[in-house]
Amino acid sequence: MKTLALAAFLVASTAFSQTVPQANDRLIFQTQNGWSPRVNVEAGSVMVYGISESMPDRIKSWKDHGYRVTVMTGVAWGTYGDYLRGEFDGKQHWDETQQESSGKLILHGGKEVPYVAPSESYGKYLSRGVLRALDAGAEAIYLEEPEFWARAGWSESFKREWAAYYHEPWIAPDSSPDAQYRASKLKYFLYQRALAQVFAAVRVWGKEHGKVVPCYVATHSLINYAQWQIVSPESSLLDVGADGYIAQVWTGTSRAVNVYQGVKAERTFETAFLEYGALQNIARSSGKRIWYLNDPIEDNPNHSWTDYKRNWESTLVASLLQPEVSSYEILPWPDRIFGPKALRPSTEPTEANPKPQRTFIPSEYETELQTVFHALGQIRGQAAKWQVSGTQNVGVLVSDTLMFQRAKPLPSDADLGNFYGMALPLIMHGVPVEPVQIESTYRGKDAADFLKQYKVLFLTYEGQKPPSPKFHGAIAAWVKAGGALVVMDNDGDPYNHAQDWWNDNGKTQVIPRDLLFRTLGLDAAKEGTHRVGKGVVIFRKVSPSAIAQDVNGPATVLAVAKDAAAQIHLPWRESSALVLRRGPFVIASGFDKPEGTPERAITRVAGSAVASLDKNNTSNVVAEKAATLPHTTPSATVIRGQYVDLFDPHLRLVHDPLVGEEERRLLLDTAFFRADNARILAASAKVVDERSTSNSLQFAVTNIEARDEQDLTAVRVKLPRAAKGATVDGKSISIAKEEDGTVLLEFPASSTPRRIVVSF
C-alpha cells in the first residue's frame, strides 16, 4: 500500500531529472573529525560525518587541505536531541523511539541517540540538517543506515502510522505471522518516505542554486540486514531519488556466522562475496553509482590487530572480485585506526589471557593499508577476466521481503539458511554466484533486460515472498527464453498465508509458489524437471534451511545445479579458488575448508606474459595435469609469473605464488608493463607528479604522519636499466633491494610531500 504522502514525495524527488557530475570521488572515506596529519589518507573525497553545529568548521578544515568535501549523516539515529526535545517544531518526539513489546527502548547511544521510528516531522528535520550542510559547502549527501529493528513496533508513533497506513487500529506485530509481515512492510515504507523527503529537499535546493547535488545511501546488504533482523528500504531507494549506494560490507557484517554442512562458523570471505554481490546487483540494474566499503578493523574493539588484518584482507579481496565496481570507501573512522586513542589487543583474548596488552596499529599493517589505498586508486575500468572460476552467470533470487519474516511469533531461520543453504555450496565450489534482486526484474528502465545475463537461477519462497505478481511474469519469460530455474521449497513457511496480493489479501489459501507454477504453466504439485519453452524448471520439494544443516546438502545443491546447466547446454565447472585479473592486478582467494572434504589437486594458472586466453572459456588454466597433493597438504592454485605482493609491507616479489584454502592474494603483475619504461609499480603512499626521463624517474609522495621511525614508505619501481642511485629531497638513500628489473626504496614516512629521484 502506498499513501498519497509518499506519492507526493516521489513526484518531488523525480521532478528535477539530473545527471550526477563526475568528481574526484572514486576513493572516499568518512570521519567525524577535522583534518589531521594522521588521517592524511589517499582519497579524493571526504565525508564529514554529522550535521551538528561544528559541521561548517570541519568542512572548512578538509577543504583547506585539498579534499573534495561531502557530508554523511545517520538516518535511523544521530545526535538529534534537539528534535526529540521539541526544539525543532515545538513538539517533543520522544515517542518516536523504536520500542520493543516489553516497553524497552531501542537505543544506539543513550536516551538522546535512539533508533527512530520516523514520522513526516522527522523527515523534515533531517532535510533541514542536510540543507545546512549544502549551505556550508557540501558537494554531495550520504545518508547512512535507514534501519528499523524487526523486534520493534510498539512505540506510540508507530501505532499512529499503522492506523494511517492500513486504515485500521494497530495490531501487535508478534500476534501472528501476518501481523509481523505487515509491520515490516510499514517499517520499510516509513524509511522510504523519510529518505524521499530528504532527496526532494535537496533537489529543490539544487534547482534554486543552479547545482546538481547527488544523494547516496550507505547501507548494509540485504543479506546482512535480514540476518541481523533489521528492515530497511534497500532496493526501493533508487525509486525515491537515491543516486547510488555505499555497500557497507566489512568484517562486522561478514563474520556473522552461517551454517554449512551443519557446521555453524564464521566464513568472512564467502559471506562478504555474497554481500557485495547483492548490492552490486541492485546498482547494476539502474546504472547508478556504488562504492564498496573496506574497513581495516570493525566496531568490536576487542579483537586483535592480527584478526582485523586477516578479516580485512578477506573482505577486500571479496570486493575486488566484483569486476564491475572500481569505487571504494577505503575506510570509515580513520581516527579509530590511526588516531592517538586507537589501542587494540596485540593478540586475541583467551581464557588464559583475557585482557592482552593493547597497542597501536603495527607499523607493517599501517604500511600495508596505505599500499592498498594506492592500489585501489589504480584499479579503474580495466578489462577484467576470470582466470580461475566455476561456471558463471549463476544466481540466487532474493527480495527485500527477506527482511519481513525475522521476528516473533514465527521468525524464519535465524542463520538465514533459506539463503545460505543454496548459495554457500556454489561459492564454496568456485561458482561466483550472485544474489539476484527480485524487484529489479520488473522495476526500472532496464527491467526487461535485467535477467538476460543469467543462465541458472535458484529460487525459494522460504523466508521471503514475491513483492509483486510482475516478478512471476518476468521470471516465466526468462525461462521460456532459455533460462534454467531451480525451485527448492517445501511450502512449509507460515508466512505463505500473510495477507498480500497472492492470496487476495487473505481471502484465499493460495500460496506464492502455486501462482508461480500457474504462470509457468506447470502443475505445482509435481516435482522433477519440466521443459518450459526453450528453458527448464527443476522443482525439489525441500527446505533450503534443512539443506544448510545437512552434511550432504552441498552435494544436493551441486547435483541439481549441474542438471540445470546440462538441460540448457551450459558447461559446468567447479574450482578450488577464484582468480580474477583486472588489468595488471590479480585478485585471488581460496575458500573456507569445510569439515570432511577431500583435498583437491593443484591448479596452475599462467601469468599474462605466458598464457593465451581460450576464447571459448573464461579461464586461462594451463592445460596440464598436476599431481594430486598428499592428503595432508592443503589444496592450492598456482598463479604463474612474477608479481608484487601488495599485502606485503615491503612489496616483495613473488614467483608462481600459491593460493591455498582460506588464503587471499592481491598481486601486481610486473610483466604487464613494458620493460623499456621506468614507472612506479606499487607504493605505500600517495604518489603525485610522476615523470620519467631517459635516465631518471621522479615523483613525490605523502603518507599519513609517521608515529615513529618504524613507519616507512615503501616504493617498488620498474627500471629499464640498473639503478645508479636514489635521493629523497636531494639526499642520497640506499636502495633496499634491486631484483628482476625492479628497485625497492624504503624511507621514513611523512605527511609532508617528499621528492624522490631514481637515476639509471
N, C-alpha and C positions, 0 to 999 in steps of 0.2 A: 504494500500500500504506500502511495506517495502522496503527501499532503500538498495543499496549494502553496504552503510556505516554501517547501523545497523546490517546487516547480518554479517559483519566482526567482529563487537564488540560482537555479540552473540557467534561466534566461539571462540573468545579470552576469553570471560568470562566463557565458559564451557570447555575450553581446559584442565584445571587442575582440575579434579574431586577431591573433598575434603570431608573429614568428620570433621565437626567442633568439636574441642576438648571440653570436659567437663571442666567447670571452675566454680569458686565461683561467679556466676553471676545470681543467681535466683532473688536476690534483687539488684536493681541498682538505681542510681539517677544521675542527671546531674547538673553541675554548671559551671559558667564561672570564678569562683574564686578558689584560693588555699584553702588548709585545714585551718579550724579554729575550736576552741572548740565548737562554737555554731552550727556547721554543722557536728558534730561527730555522724551522724545518723547510724542506723543499716542497713548496706548493705555491700555486699562483693565487689561490683564493683562501681566505679565512672566513669561517662562520663564527661571528661574535655571538655568544650564547646569552639569551635572556633579554627582556625588554625593560629592565629596571632603570632607575634614574641614572646609573653610571654608564648606560649604553653609549651615549654620544662620545664620552671621553674614551671609551675602549675602542670605538670605531676609529677615532682620530689617531689613536696610538698605532694601530695597524696600518692605516693609510700612510702615516708618516714614514713607515718602513717599507713602502712599496708594494704592499699586498692589496689585491682587489678585495673589498670587504662586503660581505653579505651578513644577514642576521638569521639565526636559528632560535626558535623558542618552542617550549613544550606546549602540547595541545591538551593532553589529559591532566597535566599537573604543571606547576610552576610557582614562583614566588608571587602569587596573586592575592595576597591577603587583603589588599585594598578593595578588590572585588567582593570577597567574602564578607568583609565588614560593612559594605554598603557605601563605600566612598566613591564608587563609580557612578551609580544611578540612584543613590538614596535608599536602596533596599538591601537588606542583608541576604546573603545567598549561602548560608551555612548548609541549608537543606539540599544543596546540590552535591554534597559529598557522597560518593558511591558508598553504599551501605549493604552489609550482609543481613541475612534473615535474623540473626541474633541481635541486631542493632549495632554491631561493631562497625565503626567507620573504617574505610579502606584508605590509608594514608600513605603518601610517598615519603614524607619527611616532616611529620609533626602536624598539628591541627591546621595550621595555615598553609600546608602544602598537601592537600588531599588529592586523590583521584576524583575528577569532577564528572558528574552526570550532567552534560551540557544543555543549558536552556538557550533560547534565542538571545537572551541578555548576555550570556557568556560569549556567544559568537560575536556580539557587538563589542564586548570588552577586548577580546583577542584582536579584533580588527583595529581598534583604536591603538593598541600597543604596536601592532605591525606598521601602521601608518606613521607612528612616531619614529620607527626605525628607518622608514623611507625618507622622512624629513631630515633625519640625521645623516643620510648619505648611503644607506644600504642599497646595493645594486641587485639583490635577489633575496627572496624569503624562503626559508626552510622551516617547515612546521613538523615538529617531532612527535611521533608516537601517539596517535589518536587511539586510546586504549580504554575499553570498558570491560571490567572483570566479569567473567561468566557467573561467579558466585554472588555478584551484586544484583540490585534490582528492587531494593526495599526503601530507598530514600523517598521523601515526600515529592520531590521534583520529578522523580521517575514515575511515580504513581500519576501525577498530573499529565505527564507526557503520554502515558499509556492511554488515559481517557481521551486525550485529543487525537491520538493516532488510530486507535481501534474503535473509538466511539462506544466504549463500554467501560464499566468500572475495572480497576486494576485487579489482576489475578496474581497470586504469589507464584513466582517463576518455578519454585520447586514442587508445585502441586501436581504437575503432570508433565510428560514429555512435550505435549502440545504447548503448555504454558511456557516451558523453558525455550522452546524453539521460537515462539512468538516474542518472548522477552529479548532474545538475541537479535531478532530482526529489528526490533525497536532500537536497541543499543547501536546497531550498525547504522541505522538511519540518523540517530542523533549526532554522531560524529561526522557523518556525511554532510549533514546540514550545517554544522558549525564550521567545517572547512570551506564549504561553498560560500558561506558568509564572508570569510576572510578573502578568498580568491576574488569574489565580486568587488570587495572594497579596494583591493589592490588594483584591479582592472580600472576602476573609476579613477583612482589616484593617478595611474599611469596616463590615462587619457587626458586628464586635466593638466598634467605636467609634460605632455609630449614624450613620454618614455614608455618603453616596454619593460616591465618588471616580471621576470619569471617567478613562479611559486612552485616549490617542490615539497614532497613529503618524505620524511625519514621514517621508515617503518620496518619492523621485523618482517620476516617471511610469514606467509600464511601457514606454513608447516609449523613454525615455532609458536605462533600465536595460538593455533589450535592445541598444541601440546601443553602450552602454559595456561590454557583456559582463559584466553582473552579474546574479546570480539573487537574487530576493527574494520573499517570500510574497505581496506585493501584495494582490490582491483577496481572498484567503482570510483575511486578518487580521480581517475583520469576523466570520468564523465562530468565531474562537477568543477573542473577547472585546473587540476594539477598539471604541471608541465613535465613531471617526471618524478623519479624516486631516488632516495638513497637506500640501498639494500642493507639494512642493519643486521648483518650476519657477523658473528665473531665467536670467540671461544665460549662466552657465556651462554649463547643460544645453542651452539653446535655441540657442546659437550653434554647437552641434555640426553639422558640415557634412552636407548631404544632396545628392542628385542629382536634377536636374530637367532634362529635355530634354538629358541627357548632360553637364550642367554641374554640377560639384561646387562648392558655395558655402555660406556661412552664410546662413540665412533665419530670422532670430531671431523675427520676429513670427509667421510661419506655423507654425514648429515649436512655439513657445510655445502658440499657439492649440490645436494638437492635443494637446500635453502636458496643459494644464489640462483640456481636454475629456475626456481619458482618465480622470483621477482623479475628476472630477465625475461621470462615468458610473457609476463604482463606487459612489460615495457615494449617488447618487440611488436606486440600486436597493434600498438598505437604509433610506433616510431618515436616515442618520447625518450628523453634523456634518462640515464640511470648511472649512478655511481655505486661501486661496491666498497663497503666499509671493510677496512682491515684494522683490527685493534691489537697492538702488541701485548696488552695484558687483558684484564677483564675486571668487572665490578667487584668480584670477590677478592679482597686484599690479602688473603691468607694462603695463596698458592706461592710456590717458589718461582724465581726467575727462570729456572730450567723448565718448569711446567708451562709457564707463559710462552716461552720461546718455542717449545715443541708444538703447542697448540696453535700459536700464531702462524707458524710455517704451514701447518695443515690447512688452516682456513685461507691463507694467502694463496697457496697452490690451488685449492679448490676454486677460488675466484678467477685465477689466471687460466684455468682450464675451461672457462666460458669465453670462447673466442670472439663473441660479438661485442664484448664490453671492453673499453680501454679508458674508462674514467674511474677514479678511485678517491675515496676518503681515506687518506693514508693513516690517520689515527684520530681518535677523539681524545680530548683532555690531555694534551701533551704534558701538562704540569704533573699529572699523576704518574708519568713515566720518567720524565727528566727533571722534575722540579725539586726544590730543597726539602720537601717532606715526603718524597716518593720512596719510602722504605718498604721493602717486601722481604719475605723469608728467603734466606740463602739456600735452604733445602726444604723439601716438602715436610710438613709436620708429620710426626709419627707418634705412636703411643709412648715410645721411649724418649722422644724429644718433641713434645707437643708445641713448644714455642722456640723454634730455632732462631738464631741471630738474624736480624733484619738488616738488609744492606741496600745501598743504591744500586741501580741497574749496572750490571757488569759492563766494563768498557767494551768487551768484544761484542756483546749483544747490541749495545748502543751503536757501534760501528756497522754491524750487520744491518740494522734498521735503516741507517742512512744510505747504505749501498742499495737497499731495495727501494727506498724512496726515489733515488736517482734512476734506477732501472724502470720503475713504473712510469716515470716521465718519458722514457724512450719507447715504451710499449704502446704503439699507436694503432693505426689501422692496417698493420702489416698482414699480408696474406697468411692465413692460418691453415695448418694441415695436420690431421691426426697421423702420427707415426705408429702408434700402437693404440688400439681400442677394439672393443667388441662392436657389434652391429650398431649403427647409428639410426637416428630418426625413430626412436622408441620412446614412448611417453606413458605417464600415469596421469589420468584425468583427475583434477581437483577443482573444487569450488569453494568460494568464500563461506558457503554453508558448513564447511568443515569446522568452523568455529562455533556453530549454533547448537552443538549437541554435547557440550563439555561439562555440564554441571548437573546437580540433582534435579529430579529424583533418579534418573537412569542415565548417567553420563556414558558416552562411548569410551572405548578402550583408553585408559589413562596414558598408555605408552604409544598411542596413535598407531597401533598395529594394523588398523584398517588401511593405512597408507604404507607404512614401512614393510608390512608383510609382502607387498607386491614390489616395492621399489628397491629395497635392500638386496634381494637376491640378484637383481640385474646389475646394480652398480658394483656389487662385490665380485662380480664375474666379468668386469671390464666393459659392460654396456653403459655408455654415457647417457643414462636415462634422464628424462626431463619431466618435472611436474608441468602438466599442460592445463592452463586455466580454462575451465568450462565456460565461464562468462565471455571469454574472448571469441568463442565460436559463433556468437550471434550479435556481439556488441562491438561497435567501432567501424570505421570506414573500411578496414581490410578484413572484416569478419568472414566474407565469402572465401577468402584465400587462406585463412589462418591455418587450417588443418592440412593443407596440401603437402607441407614438408614432412609430415609424419607418415610412417608406414605401418607401425604396430602401436596400438593404444590399449592400455589396461583401464578398466572401469569397475568401480563398485559403488553402490549406494549405502553401504555400511559406513556410518559415521558422517555422511554428507548426503545432500539431496540436490536434485536439479533445480536451479532457481527459476527456470523458465522453460515452457514447452518448446521454445525455439531451439534449445540445445538438441532435443531429440530429432528435429528436422535436420539440423546441421550435421550431427553425427551419422544419421542414416544416409545422407547424401555423400558423406565421406566414404562410408563403407561401400556403397553402390559404385563409387568411382574407383574402387580397388583397394581400400584400406582393410586392415585386419584388426577387429575389435575383440578383445578378450574381456569377458564379463565374469567376475568372481564375486558371488554374493549368495548367501543362504537365505535371504529375505527375512531374517530374524530381527532386524533393527526396529525397536519400538517407535522410533521417530518416523517410520514409514506412514504412521497414522496421524502425524501432526497435521493440523488444518492448513492446507495450501492448495495450489492450483490442481495438483494431480488427483486429489480426491474431492474436488469441487468444494473446497473449504470445509471438509469434514462430513459432507453429505453422503459419501460413498466409502467403500472399503478398498478401493483401488490403490495399489502401491506404485511407486515411480517406475520400477523395473517392468511391470506389466505394460505400462504405456510405452516405454522404450521399445519393447519387443513388438508391440502392436504397430508402432511406427515403422519398424524394420520388416513387418510382415511375417513375424515368427510366432510360434507357439511358446508362450512364456514358461510353460511347464517342462519343456523338452530340453534336456542337457545335450551337450555334444557340439559338433561342428556343423554350421549352416552356411550355405552359399547365399549371398545377398548381392545381386548384380555382379559386378566384377570382383567384389570383395568377399569377406568371410566374417562370421561372428562365431566365436567359440565361447560357450557358456559352461562354467563349472559352478555347481551349487555348493560353494564352500566359503567359509568366512576368512577373509584376509588376516584378521586378528588371530585366528586359530593357526593359520599358516606361519605367522611370526613365532608362535610358540612351539612349532613342530620341528624337530631336528631334521626331518626330511622335507620341510617346507620349501627351501630353495630349489630342490630337485623338482618339486611340483610346478613352481613358477617357471623355471627354465624349460621344462619339458613342454609346457603349453606355449611359451614364447617361441620355441623352436618350431612347434607345429604351426603356429600362426604365421611365422615367417615363411615356412615351406609352402603354405597354402597360397601365398601371393608371390612365390618365387623370389623371395628376398634371401640372399645368402646370410647364414647365421654364423657369427663369430663370438668367441669369448676371449678374454685376455687376463693376464695376471697383473697388469698395470695399465695406466693411462699415460700416454706420452703425446704431447702436443707441441708442434713447432709454430712459433709466431715470429716471423722474420728471423733474426739471429738468436732469439730466445727459445729454449727448450724447457718445457714445464712437464714434470713427471711425478707420478705418485703410485705407490703400491697400495694395497688395501689391508684393512684390519684382518688379522688371521683368525677365522672362526674356529671353534673347537672341533677337533677331529677331522679337519680337512686334509686331504693328501697334498704333498708338496708338488710343485709344478716345475717344468723344465725351464731353463734359461731361454729367454727370447733375446735375439741380437738385433739391434737397430742401427742402421748406418747413419753417419753424420751427413750434412749437406754436401760435403766435398766428395763423397764416395757414392752415395746411393742415387739411383734414378727411381722416381716415383712410378708405381704401376698405375696407369690411367684408369684402370678398372677397379682399383682398390684404394681406399683411403690410407692404408697402412704402407709403410716402406720397410717392413720387416724383411731382413735379408733371408732369401730362400735357401736356408741351410739348416740342417738338424743339429741342435745342440744336445750334448749328452745330458741325460737327466741327472740332477744332483742327488747325492745321497739323502736319505730320508731326514737326516738331522740338520741338513743345510737349508736355510730359507730359500724359497724361490726368488728369482731375480730377473730383471730385464737389464741387458747390457746396451748402453747407448754408445755406439762407436763414434770416435772422434776426439778432438781436444776442446775443452771448454773451460771457461772461467766459472768457478763455483761461487755464485752470488750469495750463498748462505755462509760462506767462509769469510771472517773479518779481514783476513789477509789476502783475499781474492786469489786463492791458489788455483793453479792449473790442474785439471784432472783429465786423465786419459781413459777412454772407454768406461765411464762411470756406471755403477750398478744402481738399480732401483729395486730394492727388496720390499718385503711386506712392511707396512707401516712406515715407509721411508718416503720423504718428499725431496724433490730436487727443483732448483731454479738455476739454469745454466745459460751461459752465453757462448755461442759457437764462434771460436776465433777464426775458423775457416770461412765464415760468411763474408768477411771483409777482405778487400783487395790487399795483397801483400805489399804493394808499392806505395801505399798511402799511410802516413802517420796519423793516428787518431787515438782518442780515449776509448777504451773498451768498457771499463767499469770504474766507478768511483764512489766512495762513501761520503759524498759532499755534493752540494750544488755546483754545477760547472757552468761558467759563462765565458763568452769571448774566446772560444776555442779556434785557434788558427794554425794552419800547417804551412811551412815554407819548405824549400828544397833541402834544408839541413836542420830544421828545428820544429818542435811542436810547442805552442804557447797557449796558456789558458789560465783562468782564475777560478778559485774555489772558495766556498764558505761552508761552515758547519754550524751546528748548534755549539754554543760556547763549551769549551772543554772543562770538565770538572777537575782533572789533574793531568799530569804528564802521560798517563797511560792512555788517554783519549787521543787516538791517532786518526789522521786522514789517510786512507789507502786509495791509491790510483794505479790501475794497470793500463798501460798504453801499448799500442802496437806500432812498431817501427819498421821501416824498410831496410834499415842497416843497424849495425851495432851502435849502442849509445856511447856518446863521448862524455856526457856529464849531464847534471841536472842542478837547477837552482830554484830556491824558494825565496821570493822577494829579494833576488840578487845574490843570495848567499848559497854557496855550494852545499849540496847534501849528498850523502852516499846513496847509491842505488841498492835497494833492498835485495832485489833478485832480478836477473836477466835470463830468460829462458824461452826457447821456441819462438823467437821473433817478438817477444814482449818484454816489457820492463815494469817492475813493481816499484812504486815510490811510496814511502810511508814517512809522515812528518806530523808534528803536533797539530791538533785540530784548533780552529779558531772561527769565531763568528765574524771576524773582520776579514774582508777579502784578501787572499794571498795569491801572488802572481807566480806561476810556475813556468819554467822554460826547460825543455829537454832537447839537447842537441845530439845530432847523429851524423 
